[in-house]
Amino acid sequence: MDTKQRAQDKFSSHEAELRELSRWMYDNPEVGYEEFMTSRRYVDMLSTNGFDVEYPVYGLDTAFAARIGSSGPEVVICAEMDALPEVGHACGHNIIGAAALGAGLALAPLVNDLGIRLTVLGTPAEEALGGKVDLIKAGAFEGVAAAMMVHPATKDIVDPEFLAVRHVDVEFAGRESHAAASPDLGINALDAAVQAYVNVALLRQQLKDSDRVHGIITHGGAAPNIIPGYTAMSWYIRAATDERLNEIYPKVLRCFEAAALATGCGFEVRQMGHRYRDLRSNPLLVDLYQENSERAGRSMHRLADLPPETSGSTDMGNVSYEVPSIHPMLDLHCYPIVNHQKEFAAHTLSDDGEQAIRDGALAMAWTVIDLAEGDRWDELQAH
């Protein structure tokens, strides 16, 4: 029996358990840095199956490192776990986590024969806060030969584009007054927030098609008869590359500053979470994953062969600047239902969602086998 078949048989022995894990996560969503039940579920499954688990780890209460293998190059498979507020696992992190654990369990009995060290890394708070950036800073990826994960979506793309992003909160400070009796004595912080929104809307005319600036008012005032003395907004500023993000970010800040100046308000901008970098897919990993996904029964597109479009952002982009990485997207065949909709969360439990767990886990496991059996580690660094 060849190595890949052994990995597939091992995965199949855990497949029902992995599907149950995904369904349990759907029913029990936990937001970033609060994934206590979920991380414990991951840890229990991995430790029961021979992994040496450190939990918590790297200074994060819900992060873990599940390791197996005593020598050789180290491969990290990232297991995300956090959900979104209100819409739960509408980004499919239940599929991501189940596929990561599935790949790890498939490879676990083979690591010594392959001469590798394998780590399934529990990475909290991908949504907006950037847990992987915390893990990078703590040394979780030092000396790692390759890192990978998969993500559910509405297309099969082996080398997707992900945008660099900064998440900022903006506060405007004015002065309260009676809105009918003494409006002239107030300084209207809601006017500043509305003006900032309009300023950004006008700026979009001068932005590139791949740039994205979008925000919401999170606090608009206390009552209609009170001139708002305080308002708050949350914004995402995105661009195709780190360099482009550096170009447009100051322009967006001037939109906020101009609104404050026009209304007489004070303002403060605070970065929330970590800055995310654009994703750099390693060419060798892309080639191997595409071949192995085909073997698993899922044909993958290349970004260059598709019409231009933009995507979201991921802290896996930061990892890709440190370690040869891939982050393939797996189609759940549900468009126009898309990520970050409640309906997408529900679709993660469909047959297509469960197939994505299997296809993603096997393609990752087989890609690691090809790296090890072909001794292609030096080629990774060449790219």
N, C-alpha and C positions, 0 to 999 in steps of 0.2 A: 504494500500500500504506500503511495507516495505521500509526502509530507502535507501537501495541501488537502488531500482527502482525509488525513488524520485530523487536521485542524477543523475541517468541515464536520466530521463526525462528532468531535468534541463540542463544537458549537451547537449542533443539533440536540445533543443531550441536555443542553441548558436552555434551549429556545423557548420552551413553555414558561420557564421561570423568568426569562427576560421580557417576554410579552406581559406577564403579570406585573413586573416591575414598572413597565411603561404605563400600564393601566392604573396602577397604584399612584404613580406620580401625577397623572391627570386628575385623579380624585383628591390629591393632597398637595396642591401647588404651594411652593414656598418661594418668596422673593429673595433677592440677592443678600448674601451674608446671613440669611435666616434659614438656610436649608438644613436644619438640624436633623429632622426625621429622614430626609432624603439621603443625606451623606451617611447616616448610620445604616440605612438599607444597603447602600453601595458597599460600605465597609464590611458588613456582615457577610454579604455574598462573596466578596473577594477573599476575605480571611478564611472562610469555610473551605475555599478551593485552593489553598496552598500559598496564597500571597502573604508576604510579610508586610503588615499594614502599620503605617505611622499616622495617627489621627488623634487630635488635630495636628497640623503640621504647618511650618513656615509662617507661624504667627497668625494664621487665620482659623477661626473656630470651626468652620465647616469644610476646610480643605483637608485632603488626605493624599498620601502617596502609598500605593499598593505595589510592592516590588517583588519580582521573582527572577531567578537567574543569578549566578555568582560571578560571571566574568564576560567580557566582550563588550561591544558597542551597546549603548543604552538607547532604546526607543521609548518615547513617551506617547501614550494615547490619552488624549484629553477627554474627560468625562464632565460635561457641563450638567447643571442641576437646577438652576434657578428658573422661576416662572416670572411672568409679567403681572403687574397689578391689574386687577379686574378681569383680564382675559385669560389668566392662567397660563397653560403651556401652549400658547398660541404661536410660539416660535419653535416648538417641537423639541425642547430640551429633554423631554422624556425619551424621544427616539435617539437623540444624541447620546444620552447616558447609557441607554440599553445597548446601543451598538458598540460603544466603547468597552463596556464590560464584556460584551459578547466576543469582541476581538481579543481582549485580554484572556478570557477563559479558553478560547480556542487555541491560543498560543502557549498557554501555561505549561502543558506537558512536554512542549517541544523546545523550550528555551536552552536547555543544556546541549541538546543535539545541534541546535542552530548556532550555539556559541554567542548568545546575546543576553543582555539584561533588559527586562521589560518593566516599565512602570505605567500603571493606570493611575493618572493624576486627576484627583477631584478638584475641579476648577470652579469656584463659586462666582456669583455676581457678574456674569457676562453682560447682562442687560444694563448698560449705561455706566456701571461703576468700575468695571475692568479688573476682575479678580486675577486674571492671568498676568496683568502688569505687576500686581503685588507679588505674585509668585516669581516672576522674572527677577524683581528686585531682591527677593529673599534667596535666590540661587537655585530655584527648582529646575532650571533648564541648563545649568552649567555643565559642560562636557557632554551634552546630549547629542546623539548622532542624527536623529530625525524625530519629528513630532507630527501628529496627525489627528484628525477628527472628521466626522461627517455631519451634515446638517440637512434637515428636510426642507423642501422648497417646492416650486412649481415648474422646475426644469431640472434635467440631469446635466450638470456642468462640472467637469473635473477641475477646472482652474478658474473659478468665478472671480469677478472683480468685487472687492470690498473697499469702501471709501474710508479715508482718514476722517476722524471726527473729534471735535471738542464739544463737551457738554457744559453749558454755563447757566447759572441762575443770575438774574438781574433784579435788583431792588431799587425802587424810586421812593424818595422821602420828600414829602411836601408838608402841608400844614392843614389840619382839620378846621372846618368852620361850618356854620349853618348854611346849607345849600340854597335856601330861599331868602333868609333874612340878611345874611352877611357873606355872600359869595366872594365879595372883593377882599375879604380878610383871609381867604383860604389860598393854598397853593396846591393845585390839583394833581396828585400823583397818578390818577387814572388817565388824565390827559397825556402824561408822559409815557405811560405804557402803550396807549393807543397810538401816539405819535411814533414811538419806537417801532411798533408793528408796521405802520404805514411806511416808515423809512426803509425797513428791510424789504417790504413788498416792492418799493421803487428800485432798490438796489438790484433786485433780481433781473432787471432788464439788462444789466451790464455784467451778469455772471455767465459762466460757461454752462452748457447743457448738463454737464456732469456735477456741477456744484449744487449743493442743497443747503438751504437755511430755513429752518422751520421751528416754530415756538408756540407756546400757549401762555395765557395769563393765569397764574395759579392763585393770585389773590387780587381782587379788583376793588375792594372797599368793604365797608361794614354795613352801610344802609344808604338808600337813595337820597335821604335828606342830610347827609353828612358829606362835605367835600372830602374825598379820600386823601388822607395824609400818608398812606403807605400802600404800595402795590408791588407785586412780584411776578416775574415771568421766568419760564424755563425755555432754553433754546438749544438746538443742536446745529452746529456748523460743520458741514461735510465737504470734502473734495476728493478728487480721484487719487491725489498723491499728497504726501506730507508737504512737499514744497508748495503745491497749490494751496493747501490749507493755510500755510504761513502767509500767503498773499491776500487771501480774502478775509482772514480773521480780523485784521485791523480795520478793514472797511465796515464790518459788522459792528465792531465796537464803536465806531464813529456814529453809527445810526443811533445807538443808545445814548451816547454823549450829547448828540444834537437834540434829542428829545428832552433830555434833562435841562439843557441850556435854554431851549425855547419855552419851557414851562416854569423855570425857576426852581426845579427840584434838584436835590442831591441824588446821586446814584452810586451803586456799587455793583461790580461784576465779580462773581466767584466761580471758579471752575469746580464742577461737580464730578467726582470720580476721576478717572484717568483719561488722558488723551489717547485715542486709538490711532494706530498707523494703518496705512493701506496694506493689503495682503499681497505677499510675494510667494507665489506657488513655485515650489522647486521642480524644475523640468523633469528630472529623473523620476521623482515620486509621482508626478503627473502621468508620465508614460506607463509606469508600472501599475498604478492604480487603475488607469483606463483599461489596460489589458486584463487585469484581474476582475474588474467589474464586468467586462464582457464575458469572461468565463462564468461569472456568477449569474449571468442572464440579463444584465442591465447595461445598455449601450450609453456611453457618456459623450456629450458634446464638448468641444473646445470653445472657449470664449471667442476666439478669433473667427469661428465659423458661424457665429450667431449675429443677428442685428444688434447694433449698439444699444445698451441699456445700462442703467445704474442699479445698484443694490443698496443694502444697508451697510453696517459697519460691524466689526468684531474685534475683540481684544486678541484673537488669534493672529491678527495682523502684526501686533507687537512681537508675538512669538516668532513669526516668520522672518523678522529682522535679526533674530538671535540664533535660530536653528533652522535647518532645511525642513520645510513644512508643506502640508497640503490641507485643504478644507473643502472637499467636494460637496456639491449640493445634489440632493436626491429628490426626484420628482414624486410627489404624492398624488399626482393626476387629479387635482381638484380645482384647477383654475376655472373661473375667476375668484374662487376662494383663495386667499393669500395669507402669508405670515402676518401675525399680530391681529388676526380676526378670531373671534370665539369659534367660528365654524371651522377654522384651520385646526384649532386645538382639538375639536371633536374628531376631525379627520385623522389625527395621529393614531386613533384607535381602530381605524379601518383596516381592511386587508392590505391596502397600499401602504399604510403606516407600518404594519408589522412586516411587510416585505422589505421596506427600507431598513429596518433593524437588521434583518438577515443579510441583505445585499451589502450594506455598509460594513458590517462586522467582518464578513468573509473577505471582501475586497481589501480591507485594511490588513487583516491577518495574512492574507496571501502576498500582499505587497511587502510586508516585513520578511516573509519567508524568501521571496525573491532577492531582497537585499542581502540576507544572510547567506543563502546558498550560493549566490553569485559573487559574494564578497565584493559588493559594489559600494562600500562605504566611502572610499576615496572619491568616487564619482559624484557623490552628493555634494561634497565640498567644492568640487570643480565648478559647480554651477553657482 
